[in-house]
Amino acid sequence: MSITKTLSSLSKSGQGRPISDTEMLRWANTTAQKGKPGVKTIRSFKDPSITTGLFFLNVLEGIKPGIVDPSLVYNVSEHGDYEERRQNGVFTLILGSTLYTLMLRAFFHSEIGNLNCEKDECTNFPRARRYR
């Protein structure tokens, strides 16, 4: 499934229309507020404050509270030290990958628990016919 299809399926209309930037921004701002109440919202994906990485760290914290270790985050402005902003970006990517892995693990764990297997044939395992 492509990212476009995934985003379309998540659209509020539920009719498969592409999700709009406005809907994505609304979700991101709401989720960031859950992660850190009072955090500055962004107006677009070109907002200069994104360069600090702090907004996305707040989004990740809103998705899974406790995933961000504050001692590893640089509190830097959009005009602050490039290396500190880069380190926040790297931290964001690492945490995003970790969260994605945890979600996939939970998904496949639930799928494996629902397998219907007889004589080494599993009928409801995604993209697999044999399970050993």
N, C-alpha and C positions, 0 to 999 in steps of 0.2 A: 504494500500500500504506500502510495507516495505521500509526502508531507502535505501537498495540496488537498488530497482526498481526506487525510486525517483532519486538517483544519476545517474543511467543509463540513465534515460530520460533526464537529464540535460547535458549529455555528448555532446561534440561538434559534434560527428559523427551523433547524432540523430538516430542511428541505434540500440539503446538499449544495446550497449556494455557497460561493467562496466567503470565508470569514473576512470581515473588513478590518482595516488598520484600527479603526475606532473601537471595534469589539476587542481586538488584541490589546490595545492600550488600556481600555477599561479593566480588562481582566488582570493585566500586569500591575496596574496601579492599585487595584483592590487587593491583590495578593501581596504586594509589597507593604501595604498598610497593615496587613495581618502580621507580617514578619517584624515590622518596626513601626508601631503607630506614630503618626506625625511625620513620617518620611516625606520628603519632597517628591511630588509626582512628576512624571514626564509628560510633555505635550505631544511629542512625536518620537519616532525612532532615530531622529537626527538631533535630539536634544544633547547639548554638549556635556551635561552632567553624567551621561552614560559612560563617558570615558574614564570615570573613576572606578567603575565596577561595583560601586556600593549599591546602586539600584537593583542590579541583578542578584547580588548577595541577599538583599532584603526579600526579593521575590522567592529565592530558594528557601529562605527562613520561613516565609509564609506558607510554602508548600509543605515543608517538613521542619517543624520547630525543633531547634537544637542542632541542626546540621551545620550551622556556621559557628566556628569557634572565634569569638570576638578578638581574642588575643593574636590571631593571625591576620587580622584585617587592618589595613592602613586607612586611617580617617584622613583622606586627602581631598582637596578641591579639584575641580576640573582644570585648573591652571597649576596644580601642584606638581610635584616631582614625577617625571615620566616613569621612572623605575618603580615607584610605589604604586602608581596607577596600573602599570603592567603586571605587577605582582598580584594585585586585586583581581585583575582579569584572568590570570592563570589560576588563581584560587577558585574563581567562579566556574571556569571550565572543568576543573577537577571535581568540584562539588556537583556540578550539573551532570557529569558523567557518572558519578557515584550514585546520585539519586535515580538516574535513568536505569542503571544496573539493578538497583534495589527494586524498582518498579517491575522490570522484566523478570527478575527472580521471583517476585511475589506472583506475577501472572503465570509463569510456567509452573510454579509450585502448585497453584490452584488448578491448572490444567492437568498436571500429572495426577493429582488427587482425584480427578474426574474421569480418568481413563477407563475405557471399557475394553479389557484385554482378555482374549481367549486364545489359547494355543499360540502364544507369542505374537498375535495380531492385535494391534491397538487401533480401534476405529476412529476415535475422536482426539487424536494427538495431532496438532498442527504440523503439516509437512512431513510427517513420518508415518511409515506403515509398520515398521518393526520396532519394538521396544524391548531391550534386553537388560 
